[in-house]
Amino acid sequence: MTEHPNTLDQFTIVSSQVKSELKTGVVPVVYTGGSHYEIGRQIGEEQRDKVVKMLVSYRQMLASAEDELGLDWDRAILHSRKYQPFIEEFLPQYLDEVRGIADGAGVDFDDLLVLNSIEALTSDALHLKCTSIAAAGEVTADGTVLIGHNEDWLPEDQELQFLVHAIPDDEPPFLAMTYGGLLPNIGFNAAGIAQACDSVYPNDARLGVPRVFVSRKVLSAQTISDAIRATLLRRRAAGYNHLIADSNGEIYNVEVSATAFDAIYAQEGYAVHCNNYLSPLMLGYEDHTEDLIGTRVRVNRARRLMQQRLGRLTVRDFKEILSDHVNYPNSICGHEDPSDPPMDRSRTICSLIIDLQERVMWYCYGPPCSGEYVPYRLEVR
């Protein structure tokens, strides 16, 4: 297996999008850098229409679910302000990014704080469906480390997605996806750290730093221990599962709630995760377990498909796994179920595969069963 440097002082970063013919579904890339505020401002300026559309969409969503949630937009603003002091204390740099997005897009900061706190504000009423997989070099065909992720979210958000290629003044450069006015968090950085996030549903949620801010911090990590430590911010409001990998093939599912966690090591060289806790330690923190049958079906299906290919896994295999339709529409490649209530409707709005050796993200706009993966590169020389 080829050795690759892990520290930024060992190489120069040269960033570029892989040359490819423009096709329908190729997502835009925001190339940005500088201070955290400046990074946010450039994102807001370049993606203003998508930021505004998300605000309109989420206002409508809260209005349609007001009886269920007891929450309209004005009350959402008031509640999101309760989280702000915790962000200011622990991760002020990413609050600066949100301020920058707001100023760049010409929208109110309070509105963007609502978007970036939405899972906390809705008490996880958004029961959504993501799938993440990863493989170390000993189980791939050519020794590469691969991370795959299907992002299942509100169907209205599919047209709002884009990539952020950022070179912060004080953190490693990174390439990550996002949509609308949300902070980027699923992607990888120049230190060879990759992250995919899966929503989980802990019963100990509290006031604290919302999950999106915590997961944004992982992209700043220089080592895998830094990345794991970032997920365990002392005053977090709740938690995701963070599937974290480095270019050496160290892979962990870090299952997090507000007050507990477990780091599950990929002892067999691969990992899968969906939206239920896997650790026996964390099962006691899972809320509404009976509502998460579909995610248990998906995680077992993903595990089986990975096991069938161990030792010969390639990017093509990852594409096939992420396109799987067993248990449709609540499948790995997720599709909207019209019978679901509005707050539960979701589909795979994008799919991505990261090759940590090549520093390439293969990105598919929309469900992978019908979309095309396009490569984007963070070159390391």
PyMOL commands that set and color helices and strands:
alter all, ss='L'
color gray80, all
select helices_A, chain A and resi 8-10+36-46+48-64+66-69+73-90+92-105+109-115+118-121+137-139+155-160+211-218+224-231+280-283+289-308+315-322+342-344
alter helices_A, ss='H'
color red, helices_A
select strands_A, chain A and resi 13-16+29-34+131-135+146-153+161-168+174-179+186-189+193-199+240-246+251-256+261-265+270-273+347-355+360-365+373-380
alter strands_A, ss='S'
color yellow, strands_A
deselect
rebuild
show_as cartoon
